[in-house]
Amino acid sequence: MIVWLAELLSSQFTFLNVLTYLSVRTVMAVLTALAFSLFFGPKLIRFLQKFQIGQIVRDDGPESHFSKAGTPTMGGILILGAITFSSLLWARWDNSYVWIVIFTTLAFGAIGFMDDYLKVVRKHPDGLIARWKYFWQSVTALVLAVVLFLSATTPAELTFVMPFFKQYMPYLGLAFIPLVYFTVVGSSNAVNLTDGLDGLAIMPTVMVAAAFALIAYLTSHVNYAQYLYIPYIPKASELVIICGTIVGAGLGFLWFNTYPAQVFMGDVGSLSLGALLGVIAVLVRQEILLVIMGGIFVVETLSVILQVGSYKMRKRRIFRMAPIHHHYEKKGWPEPRVIVRFWIITIVLVLIGLVTLKVR
């Protein structure tokens, strides 16, 4: 919206041209989302406390988590509000990618909201039944995949990029649809599984989003795309703004979510953020980089799969508790140590992912 106003009034006030620059809009998007989170955060926490919308802690979890019972949850509403408001304020409305990202974020946020609502407010132990949660995730992801496939205007939008192989970018065709499906649904659930400690999920999300902001900029610039042998997708430029809003909203939420947390994001936050990272990776054609940079999310998911599989087949557990962050807690690691070490690992993985853009 700001871009439209600046262009409309720039003939009379030339200084407004600065607000059309991508770099300026990205910085302003970060600051707007951050300010939104910091301003509305305390208000949301008081609202959640007033209506006793608090975290339910499992009896078989780490003993250190028992004190978290009753901590306000569903704080992901704050993140979604900050991302949506800042995106609509600073991004170009005539770019279809903006609306695709907002649709995905809010749709998965609605699924997470219903799960949290049933679990915390209506006191259903399991929240939204797993098969129904997966069903609506699948429907949303398939609709997204079909829309992206049918709206693609260049072959670059349907190619598959392999790190380290600069000349190997096969055209996917209809295989693009299942790739989008598994990327978005998988990323959504992976972030959801990671969200088990104070700040554990939000900071890696911020780091990966910051990296994708750079990747989106390079992808939307014809010279950089040709130099790095990555697909040139002009519409990806506005994803820089979206990624900036994730960074700002995430840091603002971390202000209240850092150990010891005043609020948890709940499924409304984790499911939507995971899907958001997934769809951005799809739009810039870097699904493999999401796996690399979001390695913590991948490991958390694999730990659950291995734990469940091992117990069903051998009646034995591989880890003391899954996801794996609880395993380290059970071993005696203090919660802040687990969180910070996982952050450090994410920093390293993000740097490795960025390096692959050049090493091809």
C-alpha positions as CSV (number, residue, x, y, z in Angstrom):
1,M,0.0,0.0,0.0
2,I,2.8,2.4,0.9
3,V,4.4,1.8,-2.6
4,W,1.1,2.7,-4.3
5,L,0.8,5.9,-2.3
6,A,4.5,6.8,-2.8
7,E,4.1,6.4,-6.6
8,L,0.9,8.3,-6.6
9,L,2.3,11.3,-4.8
10,S,5.9,11.2,-6.0
11,S,5.3,13.7,-8.8
12,Q,4.5,16.3,-6.1
13,F,6.8,15.0,-3.3
14,T,9.9,13.5,-5.0
15,F,11.4,12.4,-1.7
16,L,8.7,9.8,-1.5
17,N,10.5,7.8,-4.2
18,V,12.8,6.4,-1.6
19,L,9.8,4.4,-0.2
20,T,9.6,2.5,-3.5
21,Y,13.2,1.1,-3.1
22,L,13.2,-2.6,-2.2
23,S,16.0,-2.1,0.3
24,V,14.2,0.6,2.2
25,R,10.9,-1.2,2.1
26,T,12.6,-4.3,3.5
27,V,14.1,-2.5,6.4
28,M,10.8,-0.7,7.1
29,A,9.0,-4.1,6.9
30,V,11.3,-5.5,9.6
31,L,10.9,-2.5,11.8
32,T,7.1,-2.4,11.4
33,A,6.7,-6.1,12.2
34,L,9.0,-5.7,15.2
35,A,7.1,-2.7,16.5
36,F,3.8,-4.4,16.0
37,S,4.9,-7.4,18.0
38,L,6.4,-5.3,20.8
39,F,3.3,-3.1,21.0
40,F,0.6,-5.8,20.9
41,G,2.6,-8.5,22.7
42,P,1.8,-7.4,26.3
43,K,-1.8,-6.8,25.4
44,L,-2.2,-10.3,23.9
45,I,-0.5,-11.9,26.9
46,R,-2.8,-10.1,29.3
47,F,-5.8,-11.2,27.2
48,L,-4.7,-14.9,27.2
49,Q,-4.1,-14.7,30.9
50,K,-7.5,-13.2,31.6
51,F,-9.3,-16.0,29.7
52,Q,-6.9,-18.7,31.1
53,I,-5.7,-19.8,27.7
54,G,-2.6,-21.6,29.0
55,Q,-0.2,-24.3,28.0
56,I,-1.1,-27.9,28.9
57,V,2.0,-29.9,29.9
58,R,2.3,-33.7,29.4
59,D,2.7,-35.8,32.5
60,D,5.4,-37.9,30.9
61,G,7.5,-34.9,29.8
62,P,10.6,-33.5,31.4
63,E,10.0,-32.5,35.1
64,S,11.4,-29.0,34.3
65,H,8.3,-28.4,32.1
66,F,5.8,-28.8,34.9
67,S,6.2,-25.2,35.9
68,K,5.3,-24.1,32.4
69,A,1.7,-25.3,32.9
70,G,-0.7,-22.4,32.5
71,T,1.7,-20.2,30.6
72,P,-0.3,-18.3,27.9
73,T,-0.3,-20.0,24.5
74,M,-1.6,-19.3,21.0
75,G,0.8,-16.4,20.9
76,G,1.4,-17.2,17.2
77,I,-1.6,-14.9,16.6
78,L,0.8,-12.1,17.3
79,I,3.3,-13.3,14.7
80,L,0.6,-13.8,12.1
81,G,-0.8,-10.3,12.7
82,A,2.7,-8.7,12.5
83,I,3.6,-10.6,9.3
84,T,0.3,-9.9,7.6
85,F,0.0,-6.2,8.6
86,S,3.6,-5.4,7.6
87,S,3.4,-7.3,4.4
88,L,0.3,-5.5,3.2
89,L,1.8,-2.2,4.2
90,W,5.2,-2.5,2.5
91,A,4.8,-5.1,-0.3
92,R,3.4,-4.5,-3.8
93,W,-0.2,-5.7,-4.0
94,D,0.1,-6.4,-7.8
95,N,2.6,-9.2,-7.1
96,S,0.8,-12.6,-7.0
97,Y,3.5,-14.1,-4.8
98,V,2.5,-11.8,-2.0
99,W,-1.1,-13.1,-1.9
100,I,0.0,-16.7,-2.3
101,V,2.3,-16.4,0.7
102,I,-0.4,-14.6,2.8
103,F,-3.0,-17.2,1.8
104,T,-0.7,-20.1,2.8
105,T,0.2,-18.4,6.1
106,L,-3.3,-17.7,7.2
107,A,-4.7,-21.0,6.0
108,F,-2.2,-23.0,8.0
109,G,-2.6,-20.6,10.8
110,A,-6.4,-21.3,10.9
111,I,-5.7,-25.1,11.1
112,G,-3.3,-24.5,14.0
113,F,-5.8,-22.1,15.7
114,M,-8.5,-24.7,15.6
115,D,-6.1,-27.3,17.1
116,D,-5.1,-24.9,19.9
117,Y,-8.7,-23.8,20.5
118,L,-10.0,-27.3,20.9
119,K,-7.0,-28.3,23.1
120,V,-6.8,-25.3,25.3
121,V,-10.2,-23.7,25.4
122,R,-12.5,-26.6,24.8
123,K,-10.3,-29.0,26.8
124,H,-10.2,-31.7,24.2
125,P,-7.0,-33.7,25.2
126,D,-5.8,-34.2,21.6
127,G,-7.1,-31.0,20.1
128,L,-7.9,-31.3,16.4
129,I,-7.9,-35.0,15.5
130,A,-4.7,-35.9,13.7
131,R,-6.3,-37.2,10.5
132,W,-8.4,-34.0,10.2
133,K,-5.4,-31.8,10.8
134,Y,-3.5,-33.7,8.1
135,F,-6.5,-33.6,5.8
136,W,-6.8,-29.8,5.9
137,Q,-3.1,-29.4,5.6
138,S,-3.1,-31.6,2.5
139,V,-6.1,-29.8,1.0
140,T,-4.4,-26.4,1.4
141,A,-1.1,-27.6,0.1
142,L,-2.6,-29.2,-2.9
143,V,-4.7,-26.1,-3.8
144,L,-1.5,-24.1,-3.5
145,A,0.5,-26.5,-5.7
146,V,-2.1,-26.6,-8.4
147,V,-2.4,-22.8,-8.4
148,L,1.3,-22.3,-8.6
149,F,1.5,-24.9,-11.4
150,L,-1.2,-23.4,-13.5
151,S,0.0,-19.8,-13.0
152,A,3.6,-20.5,-13.9
153,T,4.6,-18.2,-16.8
154,T,8.2,-19.4,-17.3
155,P,10.0,-22.8,-17.3
156,A,12.2,-21.4,-14.5
157,E,9.3,-21.5,-12.1
158,L,8.9,-25.3,-12.6
159,T,12.6,-26.3,-12.4
160,F,14.3,-28.3,-9.7
161,V,17.5,-26.9,-8.4
162,M,20.2,-29.2,-7.1
163,P,23.0,-27.6,-5.0
164,F,26.5,-28.2,-6.3
165,F,25.2,-29.0,-9.8
166,K,24.9,-25.8,-11.7
167,Q,24.0,-27.3,-15.1
168,Y,21.5,-29.7,-13.7
169,M,18.1,-28.0,-13.4
170,P,15.5,-30.4,-14.8
171,Y,12.0,-29.3,-15.7
172,L,9.5,-30.9,-13.3
173,G,6.2,-30.6,-15.1
174,L,3.5,-32.3,-13.1
175,A,6.0,-33.6,-10.6
176,F,6.1,-30.0,-9.4
177,I,2.7,-30.6,-7.6
178,P,3.8,-33.4,-5.2
179,L,7.1,-31.5,-4.6
180,V,5.2,-28.5,-3.4
181,Y,2.8,-30.6,-1.3
182,F,5.6,-32.5,0.6
183,T,7.7,-29.3,1.0
184,V,4.9,-27.2,2.5
185,V,3.3,-29.9,4.6
186,G,6.6,-31.3,5.7
187,S,8.0,-28.0,6.7
188,S,4.8,-27.0,8.5
189,N,4.9,-30.2,10.7
190,A,8.7,-30.0,11.2
191,V,8.6,-26.6,12.7
192,N,5.6,-27.7,14.8
193,L,7.6,-30.6,16.3
194,T,10.6,-28.3,17.0
195,D,8.4,-25.9,19.0
196,G,8.9,-27.5,22.4
197,L,11.3,-25.2,24.2
198,D,11.4,-21.5,24.9
199,G,12.6,-19.8,21.7
200,L,13.8,-23.0,20.1
201,A,11.6,-22.8,17.0
202,I,11.3,-19.1,16.4
203,M,15.0,-18.2,16.2
204,P,15.9,-20.8,13.6
205,T,12.8,-19.6,11.7
206,V,14.2,-16.0,11.8
207,M,17.6,-17.2,10.6
208,V,16.3,-19.2,7.7
209,A,13.9,-16.4,6.7
210,A,16.8,-13.9,6.7
211,A,18.8,-16.2,4.4
212,F,15.8,-16.6,2.1
213,A,15.5,-12.8,1.9
214,L,19.0,-12.7,0.4
215,I,18.2,-15.7,-1.9
216,A,14.9,-14.1,-3.0
217,Y,16.8,-10.9,-3.9
218,L,19.4,-12.8,-5.9
219,T,16.7,-14.9,-7.6
220,S,14.8,-11.8,-8.7
221,H,17.9,-10.0,-10.2
222,V,18.7,-11.2,-13.7
223,N,22.5,-10.7,-13.4
224,Y,23.0,-12.3,-10.1
225,A,20.7,-15.3,-11.1
226,Q,22.8,-15.8,-14.3
227,Y,26.0,-15.5,-12.4
228,L,25.0,-18.0,-9.7
229,Y,23.2,-20.4,-12.1
230,I,19.9,-20.2,-10.3
231,P,16.5,-19.7,-11.8
232,Y,15.6,-16.0,-12.6
233,I,12.2,-15.3,-11.2
234,P,11.4,-11.5,-11.2
235,K,8.3,-11.9,-9.0
236,A,10.5,-13.2,-6.2
237,S,11.6,-9.6,-5.3
238,E,8.6,-9.1,-3.1
239,L,9.5,-12.2,-1.1
240,V,12.4,-10.1,0.3
241,I,9.7,-8.0,2.0
242,I,7.9,-11.1,3.3
243,C,11.1,-12.6,4.7
244,G,11.8,-9.2,6.4
245,T,8.4,-9.3,8.1
246,I,9.2,-12.8,9.4
247,V,12.5,-11.6,10.9
248,G,10.8,-8.6,12.5
249,A,7.8,-10.5,13.8
250,G,10.0,-13.3,15.0
251,L,12.4,-11.1,16.9
252,G,9.4,-9.3,18.5
253,F,7.9,-12.5,19.6
254,L,11.2,-13.8,20.9
255,W,11.2,-10.8,23.3
256,F,8.4,-12.5,25.1
257,N,9.1,-16.1,24.2
258,T,12.8,-16.2,25.4
259,Y,13.6,-18.4,28.4
260,P,11.6,-18.3,30.7
261,A,8.8,-17.8,28.2
262,Q,5.9,-15.4,29.0
263,V,4.0,-16.8,26.0
264,F,4.1,-19.8,23.6
265,M,3.3,-19.6,20.0
266,G,1.1,-22.7,19.9
267,D,0.2,-24.6,16.7
268,V,-1.3,-21.4,15.3
269,G,2.2,-20.1,15.1
270,S,4.4,-23.1,14.4
271,L,2.2,-24.7,11.6
272,S,1.9,-21.4,9.8
273,L,5.6,-20.4,10.1
274,G,6.6,-23.8,8.8
275,A,4.3,-23.6,5.9
276,L,5.5,-20.1,5.2
277,L,9.1,-21.2,5.0
278,G,8.0,-24.0,2.8
279,V,6.1,-21.9,0.3
280,I,9.0,-19.3,0.1
281,A,11.4,-22.1,-0.6
282,V,9.1,-23.3,-3.4
283,L,8.7,-19.9,-4.9
284,V,12.5,-19.3,-5.1
285,R,13.0,-22.9,-6.3
286,Q,15.3,-23.8,-3.4
287,E,13.6,-26.7,-1.6
288,I,16.9,-28.5,-1.0
289,L,18.3,-25.4,0.7
290,L,15.4,-25.4,3.0
291,V,16.4,-28.9,4.1
292,I,20.0,-27.8,4.6
293,M,19.4,-24.5,6.4
294,G,16.5,-25.9,8.4
295,G,18.4,-28.9,9.4
296,I,17.3,-28.6,13.0
297,F,13.7,-29.0,11.9
298,V,14.7,-32.0,9.8
299,V,16.5,-33.7,12.7
300,E,13.6,-33.0,15.1
301,T,11.2,-34.7,12.7
302,L,13.5,-37.7,12.0
303,S,13.9,-38.2,15.7
304,V,10.2,-38.6,16.1
305,I,9.9,-40.9,13.1
306,L,12.8,-43.1,14.3
307,Q,11.4,-43.2,17.8
308,V,7.9,-44.2,16.7
309,G,9.2,-46.7,14.2
310,S,11.7,-48.4,16.6
311,Y,9.0,-48.7,19.3
312,K,6.4,-50.2,16.9
313,M,8.8,-52.7,15.3
314,R,11.2,-53.6,18.2
315,K,9.4,-52.3,21.4
316,R,12.5,-50.3,22.1
317,R,13.1,-46.6,22.1
318,I,16.2,-45.0,20.5
319,F,16.0,-41.7,22.4
320,R,15.0,-41.1,26.0
321,M,12.2,-38.9,24.6
322,A,11.3,-37.5,21.2
323,P,11.6,-34.9,19.7
324,I,15.3,-34.9,20.2
325,H,15.4,-31.7,22.2
326,H,13.6,-33.5,25.0
327,H,16.2,-36.3,24.8
328,Y,18.9,-33.9,25.8
329,E,16.8,-32.5,28.6
330,K,16.3,-36.0,29.9
331,K,20.1,-36.4,29.8
332,G,20.4,-33.4,32.2
333,W,21.1,-30.5,29.9
334,P,19.5,-27.3,31.1
335,E,16.9,-25.9,28.7
336,P,18.9,-22.8,27.8
337,R,21.9,-24.9,26.8
338,V,19.8,-27.0,24.4
339,I,18.2,-23.9,22.9
340,V,21.4,-21.9,22.3
341,R,23.3,-24.9,21.0
342,F,20.5,-25.6,18.5
343,W,20.6,-21.9,17.5
344,I,24.4,-22.2,16.9
345,I,23.9,-25.3,14.7
346,T,21.3,-23.4,12.7
347,I,23.7,-20.5,12.1
348,V,26.2,-23.0,10.8
349,L,23.7,-24.7,8.5
350,V,22.4,-21.4,7.2
351,L,26.0,-20.4,6.3
352,I,26.5,-23.7,4.6
353,G,23.3,-23.3,2.6
354,L,24.3,-19.8,1.4
355,V,27.8,-21.1,0.4
356,T,26.2,-23.7,-1.9
357,L,24.8,-20.8,-4.0
358,K,28.4,-20.1,-5.1
359,V,29.9,-23.6,-5.0
360,R,28.2,-25.1,-8.0
